[in-house]
Amino acid sequence: MAVNKNSTGYTFGFAILLVVVCGVILASLAKILKDKQQANIANEKRQFILSAAGYASMDTLKTYEMSEIEELFNKTIQQNVYDFNGKPIAGVEAFSIDIVKEYKATKDSPKTRKYPVFSYKNENDEKYIIPMAGNGLWGPIWGFCALGKDKNTIEGIVFDHKSETPGLGAKIAEKPFQDLFTLTPKMVMKGEKYMGLKVVKGGLKDPDHQIDAIAGATITSNGVGAMMKTAFLPYMKAWKKVNN
């Protein structure tokens, strides 16, 4: 029997079939792209950690194959997770913790937060990379800070952001700002007293524990300052309890 392509039934049937086919194709593409996106996010996270540890710059690490980054990370990095009081948390992989999501979920209750740390060791070097997150002007900001063998002196740092203003707050992801933390040694502790770091305007009164703010980016600078002020405290407690 011939099909009446001008009938209402045919039109509706064809439309339903088209929607179903397109839905299947889009769902398949979403699954494929999601897996690839997650792999890219994990690769970039490994690059951040290795860069903060001083293995190589981000620009150099971006030239490596994803498999090379993963192999290098697994070979050189060890992982631990602590609670706010510095007690190790067993059964949790540090790398699996999304530090931005963890920060958002525990923003009003930091004592319930999980605190991952990545240890980088080789024959001549030893660093402890601490991830941190906070709020910028337009969205979340985050970073990875490497403390040296003394677990006090900052020896490497990288920052990134979701949507800070180019030429202003976005400068936190650029080398000149990040170099402020390492060209002149900055420290988390002053003797036995916890200090963290502050981002300040109008000159440094305590150069060991302060960084110049970015001109014209007060809110983003304050976000970095708040992040750096509190991020290290649980780890300072952990160092006293755990032999890393």
Backbone hydrogen bonds, N-H to C=O, Kabsch-Sander energy under -0.5 kcal/mol:
donor,donor_aa,acceptor,acceptor_aa,energy
5,K,3,V,-1.2
7,S,4,N,-1.6
11,T,7,S,-1.9
12,F,8,T,-2.6
13,G,9,G,-2.6
14,F,10,Y,-2.9
15,A,11,T,-2.2
16,I,12,F,-2.5
17,L,13,G,-2.5
18,L,14,F,-2.4
19,V,15,A,-2.3
20,V,16,I,-2.5
21,V,17,L,-2.6
22,C,18,L,-2.6
23,G,19,V,-2.6
24,V,20,V,-2.4
25,I,21,V,-2.3
26,L,22,C,-2.9
27,A,23,G,-2.5
28,S,24,V,-2.2
29,L,25,I,-2.5
30,A,26,L,-2.6
31,K,27,A,-2.1
32,I,28,S,-2.4
33,L,29,L,-3.2
34,K,30,A,-2.5
35,D,31,K,-2.1
36,K,32,I,-1.8
37,Q,33,L,-2.9
38,Q,34,K,-2.8
39,A,35,D,-1.9
40,N,36,K,-2.2
41,I,37,Q,-2.4
42,A,38,Q,-2.4
43,N,39,A,-2.2
44,E,40,N,-2.5
45,K,41,I,-2.1
46,R,42,A,-2.1
47,Q,43,N,-2.1
48,F,44,E,-2.6
49,I,45,K,-2.2
50,L,46,R,-2.6
51,S,47,Q,-2.7
52,A,48,F,-2.7
53,A,49,I,-1.9
54,G,51,S,-1.2
55,Y,50,L,-2.3
61,L,57,S,-2.7
62,K,58,M,-2.1
63,T,60,T,-1.6
64,Y,61,L,-1.4
69,I,65,E,-2.1
70,E,66,M,-2.3
71,E,67,S,-2.2
72,L,68,E,-2.6
73,F,69,I,-2.8
74,N,70,E,-2.6
75,K,71,E,-1.6
76,T,72,L,-1.8
77,I,73,F,-2.3
78,Q,119,S,-2.6
80,N,117,V,-2.2
82,Y,115,Y,-2.5
83,D,87,K,-2.1
84,F,111,K,-0.6
86,G,83,D,-2.1
89,I,81,V,-3.3
90,A,88,P,-0.6
92,V,89,I,-0.6
94,A,92,V,-0.5
96,S,93,E,-0.7
97,I,94,A,-1.4
98,D,96,S,-0.6
99,I,97,I,-1.0
102,E,98,D,-2.9
103,Y,99,I,-2.1
104,K,100,V,-2.5
105,A,101,K,-2.6
106,T,102,E,-1.3
107,K,104,K,-0.8
109,S,106,T,-1.4
112,T,109,S,-2.4
113,R,110,P,-1.2
115,Y,82,Y,-3.0
117,V,80,N,-2.6
118,F,129,I,-2.5
119,S,78,Q,-2.8
119,S,117,V,-0.5
120,Y,118,F,-0.5
120,Y,127,K,-2.9
121,K,76,T,-1.2
121,K,119,S,-0.5
122,N,125,D,-2.3
127,K,120,Y,-2.8
128,Y,147,L,-2.5
129,I,118,F,-3.7
130,I,128,Y,-0.6
130,I,145,C,-3.4
132,M,143,G,-2.3
134,G,141,I,-2.7
136,G,139,G,-3.2
141,I,134,G,-2.3
142,W,160,D,-2.3
143,G,132,M,-2.3
144,F,158,V,-2.2
145,C,130,I,-2.7
146,A,156,G,-3.4
147,L,128,Y,-2.7
147,L,145,C,-0.6
148,G,153,T,-2.7
151,K,148,G,-2.4
154,I,186,K,-2.9
155,E,146,A,-3.1
156,G,146,A,-1.1
158,V,144,F,-1.8
160,D,142,W,-2.6
162,K,140,P,-1.6
168,L,165,T,-2.0
170,A,165,T,-2.5
171,K,168,L,-2.0
172,I,169,G,-1.8
173,A,170,A,-1.7
174,E,171,K,-2.0
177,F,174,E,-0.5
178,Q,174,E,-1.9
179,D,175,K,-2.8
180,L,176,P,-0.6
180,L,177,F,-1.1
181,F,178,Q,-1.3
182,T,179,D,-1.3
183,L,179,D,-2.9
186,K,181,F,-0.7
187,M,208,D,-2.8
188,V,152,N,-1.6
190,K,193,K,-2.9
193,K,190,K,-2.0
195,M,188,V,-2.7
196,G,188,V,-2.0
197,L,228,M,-0.9
198,K,209,H,-2.1
200,V,198,K,-0.6
200,V,211,I,-2.9
205,K,203,G,-0.5
209,H,206,D,-2.2
210,Q,206,D,-0.5
211,I,198,K,-2.5
213,A,200,V,-2.6
217,A,214,I,-2.0
221,S,217,A,-2.7
222,N,218,T,-2.7
223,G,219,I,-2.0
224,V,220,T,-2.3
225,G,221,S,-2.6
226,A,222,N,-2.7
227,M,223,G,-2.0
228,M,224,V,-2.8
229,K,225,G,-2.0
230,T,226,A,-1.3
231,A,227,M,-1.7
233,L,230,T,-0.8
235,Y,232,F,-0.7
236,M,232,F,-2.1
237,K,233,L,-1.7
238,A,234,P,-1.8
239,W,235,Y,-2.6
240,K,236,M,-0.7
241,K,237,K,-0.5
241,K,238,A,-1.6
242,V,238,A,-2.6
244,N,242,V,-1.0
